[in-house]
């Protein structure tokens, strides 16, 4: 590694960061609920999806239900978002899952295995109070 001469400025390479437009109007949580976020960002060959809650992809209506029903809605919406970005659920590399109660861990796993059938990505599951009384929220990173 070369040492920089006194007064020499370090060159930086800009990070190319491309926002992914919501593929369905209901998935634009910024428009519907004022969340200051992009649905997803593509950077460095990866797609970073914002925390996804169960909403109707066409209307943005919040779809409260059981953890099972909410997780199915979320995975369906993630599929739409990732495919719009040129990726898929098969290309997930990391999943962060929030569930309202750790007792539901096995319930989440039953749904999860239906959508993430191959080698599982890295994953962390937390028990937390989720916005608006939802039972599950997922944010994911996928290869572009």
C-alpha positions as a Markdown table, in Angstrom:
| # | Residue | x | y | z |
|---|---|---|---|---|
| 1 | Unk | 0.0 | 0.0 | 0.0 |
| 2 | Unk | 1.5 | 3.3 | -1.0 |
| 3 | Unk | 1.6 | 6.2 | 1.4 |
| 4 | Unk | 0.0 | 9.4 | 0.1 |
| 5 | Unk | 2.3 | 12.5 | -0.1 |
| 6 | Unk | 1.5 | 15.4 | 2.1 |
| 7 | Unk | -1.4 | 17.5 | 0.6 |
| 8 | Unk | -2.4 | 14.7 | -1.9 |
| 9 | Unk | -6.1 | 14.1 | -2.0 |
| 10 | Unk | -7.6 | 10.7 | -1.9 |
| 11 | Unk | -9.7 | 9.7 | -4.9 |
| 12 | Unk | -13.1 | 8.3 | -4.1 |
| 13 | Unk | -15.2 | 6.2 | -6.3 |
| 14 | Unk | -18.9 | 7.1 | -6.2 |
| 15 | Unk | -21.3 | 4.3 | -5.2 |
| 16 | Unk | -23.8 | 3.7 | -7.9 |
| 17 | Unk | -27.2 | 3.5 | -6.1 |
| 18 | Unk | -30.3 | 2.9 | -8.2 |
| 19 | Unk | -33.7 | 3.2 | -6.5 |
| 20 | Unk | -36.1 | 0.4 | -7.6 |
| 21 | Unk | -39.6 | 1.7 | -8.4 |
| 22 | Unk | -42.5 | -0.2 | -6.8 |
| 23 | Unk | -43.9 | -2.6 | -9.4 |
| 24 | Unk | -47.4 | -2.1 | -8.1 |
| 25 | Unk | -48.9 | 1.1 | -6.6 |
| 26 | Unk | -49.7 | -0.4 | -3.2 |
| 27 | Unk | -46.0 | -1.3 | -2.6 |
| 28 | Unk | -45.0 | 2.4 | -2.6 |
| 29 | Unk | -45.2 | 2.9 | 1.2 |
| 30 | Unk | -43.8 | 6.4 | 0.9 |
| 31 | Unk | -46.8 | 7.4 | -1.2 |
| 32 | Unk | -49.4 | 5.6 | 0.9 |
| 33 | Unk | -48.1 | 6.0 | 4.4 |
| 34 | Unk | -45.4 | 8.7 | 4.3 |
| 35 | Unk | -42.5 | 6.3 | 5.0 |
| 36 | Unk | -39.3 | 8.1 | 3.9 |
| 37 | Unk | -37.8 | 5.1 | 2.0 |
| 38 | Unk | -37.5 | 3.6 | -1.4 |
| 39 | Unk | -39.1 | 0.1 | -1.9 |
| 40 | Unk | -35.6 | -1.2 | -2.8 |
| 41 | Unk | -32.2 | 0.0 | -3.9 |
| 42 | Unk | -29.8 | -1.7 | -6.2 |
| 43 | Unk | -26.1 | -1.1 | -5.4 |
| 44 | Unk | -22.9 | -3.2 | -5.7 |
| 45 | Unk | -24.7 | -6.1 | -7.5 |
| 46 | Unk | -27.2 | -6.5 | -4.6 |
| 47 | Unk | -30.8 | -5.5 | -4.1 |
| 48 | Unk | -31.7 | -4.1 | -0.7 |
| 49 | Unk | -35.4 | -4.3 | 0.0 |
| 50 | Unk | -36.9 | -2.0 | 2.7 |
| 51 | Unk | -38.9 | -3.6 | 5.5 |
| 52 | Unk | -42.0 | -5.2 | 3.9 |
| 53 | Unk | -45.3 | -5.3 | 5.7 |
| 54 | Unk | -48.4 | -7.1 | 4.5 |
| 55 | Unk | -50.2 | -4.7 | 2.2 |
| 56 | Unk | -52.4 | -5.3 | -0.9 |
| 57 | Unk | -50.0 | -4.7 | -3.8 |
| 58 | Unk | -52.6 | -2.8 | -5.8 |
| 59 | Unk | -54.2 | -0.6 | -3.2 |
| 60 | Unk | -51.7 | -0.4 | -0.3 |
| 61 | Unk | -54.4 | -1.5 | 2.1 |
| 62 | Unk | -52.9 | -3.0 | 5.3 |
| 63 | Unk | -53.7 | -6.7 | 5.5 |
| 64 | Unk | -53.7 | -7.7 | 9.2 |
| 65 | Unk | -54.2 | -11.4 | 9.9 |
| 66 | Unk | -52.3 | -14.3 | 11.4 |
| 67 | Unk | -48.6 | -14.5 | 11.1 |
| 68 | Unk | -49.1 | -17.2 | 8.4 |
| 69 | Unk | -51.4 | -15.0 | 6.3 |
| 70 | Unk | -49.2 | -11.9 | 6.7 |
| 71 | Unk | -46.0 | -13.8 | 5.8 |
| 72 | Unk | -47.7 | -15.2 | 2.6 |
| 73 | Unk | -48.6 | -11.7 | 1.6 |
| 74 | Unk | -45.2 | -10.3 | 2.3 |
| 75 | Unk | -43.4 | -13.1 | 0.3 |
| 76 | Unk | -45.8 | -12.5 | -2.6 |
| 77 | Unk | -44.9 | -8.8 | -2.5 |
| 78 | Unk | -41.2 | -9.4 | -2.2 |
| 79 | Unk | -41.5 | -11.7 | -5.2 |
| 80 | Unk | -43.0 | -8.9 | -7.2 |
| 81 | Unk | -40.4 | -6.4 | -6.1 |
| 82 | Unk | -37.4 | -8.6 | -6.7 |
| 83 | Unk | -38.6 | -9.7 | -10.1 |
| 84 | Unk | -39.2 | -6.0 | -11.1 |
| 85 | Unk | -35.5 | -5.5 | -10.1 |
| 86 | Unk | -34.4 | -8.5 | -12.2 |
| 87 | Unk | -33.9 | -10.8 | -9.3 |
| 88 | Unk | -36.0 | -13.4 | -7.5 |
| 89 | Unk | -36.6 | -15.1 | -4.1 |
| 90 | Unk | -34.1 | -17.8 | -5.2 |
| 91 | Unk | -31.3 | -15.2 | -5.1 |
| 92 | Unk | -31.9 | -14.1 | -1.5 |
| 93 | Unk | -28.6 | -13.7 | 0.4 |
| 94 | Unk | -29.9 | -12.3 | 3.7 |
| 95 | Unk | -33.3 | -12.1 | 5.5 |
| 96 | Unk | -34.1 | -10.0 | 8.6 |
| 97 | Unk | -37.4 | -11.1 | 10.1 |
| 98 | Unk | -39.3 | -9.4 | 12.8 |
| 99 | Unk | -42.1 | -11.3 | 14.5 |
| 100 | Unk | -44.4 | -10.1 | 17.2 |
| 101 | Unk | -43.8 | -13.0 | 19.5 |
| 102 | Unk | -41.0 | -15.6 | 19.6 |
| 103 | Unk | -43.6 | -18.3 | 20.2 |
| 104 | Unk | -44.4 | -17.9 | 16.5 |
| 105 | Unk | -40.9 | -18.9 | 15.3 |
| 106 | Unk | -41.9 | -22.3 | 14.1 |
| 107 | Unk | -45.0 | -20.8 | 12.3 |
| 108 | Unk | -42.7 | -18.4 | 10.4 |
| 109 | Unk | -40.4 | -21.3 | 9.5 |
| 110 | Unk | -43.3 | -23.3 | 7.9 |
| 111 | Unk | -44.1 | -20.4 | 5.6 |
| 112 | Unk | -40.5 | -19.4 | 5.0 |
| 113 | Unk | -39.6 | -22.9 | 3.7 |
| 114 | Unk | -42.4 | -22.6 | 1.1 |
| 115 | Unk | -40.7 | -19.6 | -0.5 |
| 116 | Unk | -37.0 | -20.2 | 0.3 |
| 117 | Unk | -36.7 | -23.8 | -0.8 |
| 118 | Unk | -33.1 | -24.0 | -1.8 |
| 119 | Unk | -30.0 | -23.4 | 0.3 |
| 120 | Unk | -31.3 | -20.9 | 2.9 |
| 121 | Unk | -29.8 | -17.4 | 3.0 |
| 122 | Unk | -28.3 | -15.9 | 6.1 |
| 123 | Unk | -31.1 | -15.0 | 8.4 |
| 124 | Unk | -31.8 | -13.3 | 11.7 |
| 125 | Unk | -35.2 | -13.4 | 13.5 |
| 126 | Unk | -36.1 | -10.9 | 16.2 |
| 127 | Unk | -39.2 | -10.7 | 18.4 |
| 128 | Unk | -40.3 | -7.1 | 18.4 |
| 129 | Unk | -43.3 | -4.7 | 18.5 |
| 130 | Unk | -44.0 | -4.1 | 14.8 |
| 131 | Unk | -45.6 | -1.0 | 13.3 |
| 132 | Unk | -49.4 | -0.8 | 13.2 |
| 133 | Unk | -49.9 | -4.1 | 15.1 |
| 134 | Unk | -48.5 | -6.4 | 12.3 |
| 135 | Unk | -47.3 | -9.8 | 13.2 |
| 136 | Unk | -44.4 | -10.0 | 10.8 |
| 137 | Unk | -42.1 | -7.8 | 8.8 |
| 138 | Unk | -39.3 | -8.8 | 6.5 |
| 139 | Unk | -36.4 | -7.0 | 4.9 |
| 140 | Unk | -34.2 | -8.8 | 2.5 |
| 141 | Unk | -31.0 | -8.5 | 0.4 |
| 142 | Unk | -30.8 | -10.4 | -2.9 |
| 143 | Unk | -28.2 | -10.8 | -5.6 |
| 144 | Unk | -29.1 | -8.7 | -8.6 |
